[in-house]
Amino acid sequence: MTKGFNLPVEMNVPIEIEQKANKDVAKDIAYTFEKQRKIAKEYNSPRGTNIRRVAEYLWQHHQEILSYEQISKALEISEASSKINISNLNFYEGFPMTWIPVPKKKGFIQGSLNNYNDYESWDIKKQRTISSMVQVKDKAETISEGKRKQRQKVIVSQKEKNEISNL
């Protein structure tokens, strides 16, 4: 994602696969850029006080283990709102900390720098989740491509039958 950093790459990949990969990467980059822009707009706007208040509270208590309930009571916002704001702050590059769930303590979070072992296990879990989701998506795409080709064959055969019957 670094601008102005182009390396020539030579691959022996079919053009269709390369075009699909380029399209997927462009879609992911566009989504990431748009979400970053929306969060930054909310964070910096005068009305975006909840996300800024959550960020300041997390910054003040960055060495502690916090619960969503504790955060919502301290800031007088709903627990759902605090969860959404924390997930947005985790995604936002302008906020320097990442908050991860505490293992075996439902509803509690901690800074990712507080316990490296917890962060490492959380990171592995997230990577597995992402690769599983990608595999499910790829499987769904191949199934839908197969069904689309079947439908096209059925439509072509129906057109042929109609042409024969019209003669």
Secondary structure, 3 states (H helix, E strand, C coil): CCCCCCCCCCCCCCHHHHHHHHHHHHHHHHHHHHHHHHHHHHHHCCCCHHHHHHHHHHHHCCCCCEEHHHHHHHHCCCHHHHHHHHHHHHHCCCCCCCEEECCCCCCEEEECCCCHHHHHHHHHHHHHHHHHHHHHHHHHHHHHHHHHHHHHHHHHHHHHHHHHHHC
